[in-house]
């Protein structure tokens, strides 16, 4: 490249968060929303197929252990909004055989679930999808959620830092369980009658203030070795968790300056955790309403707000979509910036914020029936024209798509 020529922009990563009929609480009442199908496999398969048609890196299946709520710490008892959801992990497993390239990242709530159960579920998803699985780890401070399990009380509202420290230990236990089978532990030799080499299955003996896990897993090591781990990181405490445990961090800036602050916060936390040399991608969350004109998008958002009775979208857990005025979840301010405009306007915004050090964006379609196709047919072609988005999927795993190598097995290396 000669002097004076500009360097090409790095390609953007794009993800989509799938939840209910869309991020806006009135989305289920919109034309094409299919509210009678929200609890069917076909509905979710169609959403993921649409995202894959747009060559998106991955979808996250949003989930929780309590009913969706417009309040951050308790149910709101509303009956005019979508309430109830299917299990994210089971949905991802159902969709996996129907898709070929897109990454599938279900959400797990570390606060009340067990690392052992989750590790084998995501390992299974990675096997089923041939290396396209990931995991989004969240926490829940809600006392009503704790009451579903009866093992602990959260009536005193423990500090977010405590829950997020627990989540970091959770991820570490899960990662060790994924490594508890060496890659060649399965012999499968019918002639000798040896299916597995027991010497290549390892106890992990993980101990922390939050978990005691012996291992090994009962599921062979995932095809990716370590499926991709993502965490919502809307504020400083979330940045700390991302720095300790994540491959992807979803931050919640409202400007390019805030994006730069968030990226710096995640990078600092990564250094503090001794992971400075490891790849860690930072993506910004945006709730999007896309139309042919800025005025039409703003008008549609205003109409949706009026239908819902109050402006904004629900917040349930860290990093979940919420209106600019809504309180966030654990990990810091959780309100996600709302964009209303044209695909070209959104492309301008994404490229402007990319300069802050972001690897890409996770978009929350305001109305799945309208805004997911607008992302696929409007935003993606616009980004392709600007030379910052792929025209076809590359071969390889979800990790490889983000430039993450397949890690060596820690127990094989140590010989223990």
TORMAR-316059 format. One record per residue (C-alpha): residue number from 0; x negated, y negated, z negated. Coordinates in steps of 0.05 Angstrom, whole numbers. Each point is the difference from the previous one (the first is absolute). Layout:
residues N
<node NUM <X Y Z>> ...
***
This chain:
residues 416
<node 0 <0 0 0>> <node 1 <-30 -66 21>> <node 2 <-5 -62 -43>> <node 3 <64 -39 -4>> <node 4 <46 60 11>> <node 5 <48 14 -56>> <node 6 <0 68 -35>> <node 7 <62 41 14>> <node 8 <49 5 -58>> <node 9 <3 66 -36>> <node 10 <63 38 13>> <node 11 <56 -8 -50>> <node 12 <29 57 -40>> <node 13 <76 0 -5>> <node 14 <43 39 -48>> <node 15 <75 -2 -13>> <node 16 <35 9 -67>> <node 17 <63 42 7>> <node 18 <53 -12 -53>> <node 19 <76 6 1>> <node 20 <30 -36 60>> <node 21 <-55 -53 -3>> <node 22 <-32 -48 -50>> <node 23 <59 -46 -4>> <node 24 <56 21 -48>> <node 25 <53 -15 53>> <node 26 <-35 41 54>> <node 27 <47 59 -9>> <node 28 <59 -43 22>> <node 29 <-32 -20 67>> <node 30 <20 30 68>> <node 31 <-39 63 14>> <node 32 <-21 10 -72>> <node 33 <31 70 -5>> <node 34 <18 -4 -75>> <node 35 <36 67 2>> <node 36 <-66 33 22>> <node 37 <-48 -29 -51>> <node 38 <-4 66 -36>> <node 39 <-12 43 61>> <node 40 <-65 26 29>> <node 41 <19 -23 70>> <node 42 <4 -73 -22>> <node 43 <-71 0 -27>> <node 44 <-27 41 57>> <node 45 <27 -52 48>> <node 46 <-34 -57 -39>> <node 47 <-67 35 1>> <node 48 <6 18 73>> <node 49 <13 -73 16>> <node 50 <-61 -21 -40>> <node 51 <-42 52 37>> <node 52 <26 -26 67>> <node 53 <-32 -66 -21>> <node 54 <-67 33 -13>> <node 55 <1 -21 -73>> <node 56 <-55 26 -46>> <node 57 <46 27 -53>> <node 58 <67 -6 -35>> <node 59 <9 -2 -75>> <node 60 <62 33 -29>> <node 61 <20 -45 -58>> <node 62 <25 36 -62>> <node 63 <12 -7 -74>> <node 64 <26 38 -61>> <node 65 <57 -47 -14>> <node 66 <55 -30 42>> <node 67 <-19 -60 42>> <node 68 <12 -65 -37>> <node 69 <-5 -75 12>> <node 70 <-29 -4 -70>> <node 71 <-72 21 -14>> <node 72 <11 36 -67>> <node 73 <70 30 0>> <node 74 <59 21 43>> <node 75 <44 -57 26>> <node 76 <64 42 6>> <node 77 <16 -31 68>> <node 78 <45 40 46>> <node 79 <-7 -43 62>> <node 80 <-71 23 17>> <node 81 <-32 66 19>> <node 82 <-12 42 -62>> <node 83 <-30 69 0>> <node 84 <-54 29 45>> <node 85 <-29 65 24>> <node 86 <-67 26 -27>> <node 87 <-57 -32 39>> <node 88 <-45 61 0>> <node 89 <53 47 25>> <node 90 <20 -50 53>> <node 91 <-71 -5 25>> <node 92 <-6 76 3>> <node 93 <65 4 39>> <node 94 <-22 -53 50>> <node 95 <-71 27 9>> <node 96 <16 55 51>> <node 97 <41 -49 41>> <node 98 <-58 -49 9>> <node 99 <-70 6 29>> <node 100 <-44 -59 -16>> <node 101 <28 -49 -52>> <node 102 <-24 2 -72>> <node 103 <50 21 -53>> <node 104 <-9 -31 -69>> <node 105 <52 17 -53>> <node 106 <3 -38 -65>> <node 107 <-11 32 -68>> <node 108 <11 -32 -68>> <node 109 <-60 18 -43>> <node 110 <33 -21 -65>> <node 111 <45 61 -7>> <node 112 <-26 52 49>> <node 113 <-56 50 -5>> <node 114 <-64 -3 41>> <node 115 <1 76 11>> <node 116 <69 -1 32>> <node 117 <-15 -60 43>> <node 118 <-68 26 23>> <node 119 <29 64 29>> <node 120 <59 -37 31>> <node 121 <-45 -48 38>> <node 122 <-49 55 18>> <node 123 <59 39 28>> <node 124 <22 -61 40>> <node 125 <-71 -7 28>> <node 126 <1 72 23>> <node 127 <69 -6 31>> <node 128 <-18 -65 36>> <node 129 <-70 22 22>> <node 130 <-36 -54 -38>> <node 131 <49 -59 0>> <node 132 <19 -3 -74>> <node 133 <-11 -55 -50>> <node 134 <24 -18 -69>> <node 135 <25 -67 -27>> <node 136 <-7 -3 -76>> <node 137 <45 -47 -40>> <node 138 <19 -8 -74>> <node 139 <65 -14 -36>> <node 140 <8 -39 -65>> <node 141 <75 7 -2>> <node 142 <28 30 -65>> <node 143 <60 29 37>> <node 144 <-48 40 44>> <node 145 <-37 26 -61>> <node 146 <66 24 -28>> <node 147 <9 47 59>> <node 148 <-59 41 -25>> <node 149 <1 -6 -76>> <node 150 <-75 10 -8>> <node 151 <-18 -72 -16>> <node 152 <34 -66 -18>> <node 153 <-13 -64 38>> <node 154 <47 -42 -43>> <node 155 <-60 -41 -23>> <node 156 <-18 -16 73>> <node 157 <-73 21 1>> <node 158 <-48 -48 34>> <node 159 <-7 10 74>> <node 160 <-74 12 -9>> <node 161 <15 63 -41>> <node 162 <46 29 53>> <node 163 <-50 -17 55>> <node 164 <-57 31 -39>> <node 165 <42 62 -5>> <node 166 <12 -3 75>> <node 167 <-75 -2 13>> <node 168 <-10 63 -41>> <node 169 <58 31 37>> <node 170 <-33 -12 67>> <node 171 <-66 27 -25>> <node 172 <33 64 -24>> <node 173 <36 8 67>> <node 174 <-64 -11 39>> <node 175 <-37 52 -41>> <node 176 <56 50 11>> <node 177 <-5 -11 75>> <node 178 <-74 19 -6>> <node 179 <12 60 -46>> <node 180 <1 46 61>> <node 181 <-63 -1 43>> <node 182 <13 -5 74>> <node 183 <-19 72 13>> <node 184 <32 30 -61>> <node 185 <49 39 43>> <node 186 <-32 62 30>> <node 187 <63 32 29>> <node 188 <-35 64 18>> <node 189 <52 54 7>> <node 190 <-52 54 13>> <node 191 <-34 -10 -68>> <node 192 <63 -21 -36>> <node 193 <-31 -66 -22>> <node 194 <45 -60 9>> <node 195 <-35 -50 -45>> <node 196 <-69 -10 -29>> <node 197 <15 -12 -74>> <node 198 <-69 -30 -10>> <node 199 <21 -58 45>> <node 200 <60 -19 -42>> <node 201 <-20 -48 -56>> <node 202 <27 -21 -67>> <node 203 <1 -76 -1>> <node 204 <7 -6 -76>> <node 205 <22 -73 6>> <node 206 <9 -35 -67>> <node 207 <23 -71 -11>> <node 208 <42 -38 -51>> <node 209 <59 13 46>> <node 210 <-10 69 31>> <node 211 <-31 68 -13>> <node 212 <-2 42 63>> <node 213 <-37 66 6>> <node 214 <10 20 73>> <node 215 <-13 27 50>> <node 216 <57 -19 47>> <node 217 <42 55 30>> <node 218 <-3 -33 69>> <node 219 <-63 4 44>> <node 220 <-39 -63 13>> <node 221 <38 -48 46>> <node 222 <-23 -6 73>> <node 223 <-23 -72 -14>> <node 224 <-37 23 -62>> <node 225 <28 -60 -36>> <node 226 <66 -28 27>> <node 227 <2 -75 2>> <node 228 <20 -33 -66>> <node 229 <36 -68 1>> <node 230 <21 -45 -57>> <node 231 <43 -63 -2>> <node 232 <-45 -55 -27>> <node 233 <42 -63 -4>> <node 234 <-41 -33 -55>> <node 235 <-66 4 -39>> <node 236 <18 63 -39>> <node 237 <19 34 64>> <node 238 <-65 -22 31>> <node 239 <-36 36 -57>> <node 240 <37 64 14>> <node 241 <-14 -5 74>> <node 242 <-74 -11 -13>> <node 243 <-3 61 -44>> <node 244 <43 49 37>> <node 245 <24 -19 70>> <node 246 <-17 7 73>> <node 247 <54 -51 18>> <node 248 <24 -59 -41>> <node 249 <66 -36 16>> <node 250 <-6 -72 -24>> <node 251 <54 -54 -2>> <node 252 <-27 -68 22>> <node 253 <42 -59 23>> <node 254 <-54 -35 40>> <node 255 <-67 13 32>> <node 256 <-33 -32 -61>> <node 257 <37 49 -47>> <node 258 <-19 57 47>> <node 259 <-73 -19 -6>> <node 260 <7 -2 -76>> <node 261 <32 68 -1>> <node 262 <-52 31 45>> <node 263 <-55 -29 -44>> <node 264 <35 26 -62>> <node 265 <4 71 27>> <node 266 <-72 -2 23>> <node 267 <-24 -24 -68>> <node 268 <40 55 -34>> <node 269 <-30 50 47>> <node 270 <-70 -23 -18>> <node 271 <16 2 -74>> <node 272 <24 72 8>> <node 273 <-66 20 34>> <node 274 <34 12 67>> <node 275 <-31 -59 37>> <node 276 <-27 43 56>> <node 277 <65 36 16>> <node 278 <51 -22 52>> <node 279 <62 -31 -30>> <node 280 <51 -33 46>> <node 281 <43 -58 -23>> <node 282 <67 -10 34>> <node 283 <50 -56 -15>> <node 284 <74 13 -12>> <node 285 <49 -41 40>> <node 286 <76 5 5>> <node 287 <19 -17 71>> <node 288 <63 -24 36>> <node 289 <-14 -4 75>> <node 290 <42 -30 56>> <node 291 <-7 -32 68>> <node 292 <-5 -69 -31>> <node 293 <-21 -28 -67>> <node 294 <69 -31 -10>> <node 295 <35 67 12>> <node 296 <-44 36 -50>> <node 297 <10 -54 -53>> <node 298 <75 1 13>> <node 299 <3 75 -7>> <node 300 <-38 -1 -65>> <node 301 <46 -54 -27>> <node 302 <61 41 20>> <node 303 <-29 62 -34>> <node 304 <-14 -40 -63>> <node 305 <71 -26 -1>> <node 306 <27 71 10>> <node 307 <-42 25 -58>> <node 308 <24 -55 -46>> <node 309 <-70 -23 -19>> <node 310 <-63 -11 41>> <node 311 <-54 51 5>> <node 312 <-12 74 -3>> <node 313 <-3 51 -57>> <node 314 <-63 11 -42>> <node 315 <-12 70 -29>> <node 316 <-71 12 -22>> <node 317 <-67 -32 19>> <node 318 <-6 -24 71>> <node 319 <72 13 18>> <node 320 <34 -51 44>> <node 321 <30 -58 -38>> <node 322 <23 -70 14>> <node 323 <-47 -58 -10>> <node 324 <37 -16 -65>> <node 325 <5 71 -26>> <node 326 <-44 26 -55>> <node 327 <-52 51 19>> <node 328 <-15 67 -30>> <node 329 <-61 27 -37>> <node 330 <-67 -22 26>> <node 331 <16 -73 7>> <node 332 <45 -46 40>> <node 333 <37 48 46>> <node 334 <40 -46 45>> <node 335 <-13 15 73>> <node 336 <-5 -58 48>> <node 337 <60 -4 47>> <node 338 <-10 -17 73>> <node 339 <56 -19 48>> <node 340 <-17 -17 72>> <node 341 <-20 30 67>> <node 342 <-49 57 12>> <node 343 <-48 -50 30>> <node 344 <5 -44 -62>> <node 345 <-13 60 -43>> <node 346 <-61 19 42>> <node 347 <-27 -70 -11>> <node 348 <8 8 -75>> <node 349 <-32 69 -3>> <node 350 <-61 -23 39>> <node 351 <-7 -62 -42>> <node 352 <2 40 -64>> <node 353 <-47 53 28>> <node 354 <-56 -51 -7>> <node 355 <8 6 -75>> <node 356 <-30 71 4>> <node 357 <64 41 6>> <node 358 <-4 65 38>> <node 359 <73 -6 19>> <node 360 <71 -4 -25>> <node 361 <56 42 -28>> <node 362 <66 -27 27>> <node 363 <66 9 -36>> <node 364 <55 -6 53>> <node 365 <56 -43 -29>> <node 366 <51 43 37>> <node 367 <-28 66 25>> <node 368 <52 5 56>> <node 369 <-21 -68 28>> <node 370 <-70 -17 -24>> <node 371 <-35 67 9>> <node 372 <15 1 75>> <node 373 <-20 -73 2>> <node 374 <-68 18 -29>> <node 375 <-8 57 50>> <node 376 <25 -36 62>> <node 377 <-19 -71 -17>> <node 378 <-58 -6 -48>> <node 379 <-41 60 22>> <node 380 <-1 -21 75>> <node 381 <-17 -71 -21>> <node 382 <-60 25 -41>> <node 383 <-20 45 57>> <node 384 <0 -59 48>> <node 385 <-47 -36 -48>> <node 386 <-47 60 -2>> <node 387 <7 16 -74>> <node 388 <43 62 2>> <node 389 <-7 70 29>> <node 390 <35 23 64>> <node 391 <-1 73 -21>> <node 392 <-14 41 -62>> <node 393 <-71 25 -7>> <node 394 <-13 72 -18>> <node 395 <-16 16 -72>> <node 396 <28 -2 -70>> <node 397 <32 -58 -37>> <node 398 <-66 -10 -37>> <node 399 <-37 -3 65>> <node 400 <48 -53 26>> <node 401 <-23 -45 -57>> <node 402 <-73 17 11>> <node 403 <-4 44 -62>> <node 404 <-44 62 7>> <node 405 <22 67 -25>> <node 406 <-33 4 -69>> <node 407 <-43 57 -23>> <node 408 <29 44 -55>> <node 409 <-28 -24 -66>> <node 410 <0 71 -30>> <node 411 <-34 31 60>> <node 412 <-55 -53 -5>> <node 413 <-11 12 -74>> <node 414 <4 75 6>> <node 415 <43 2 -62>> 
***
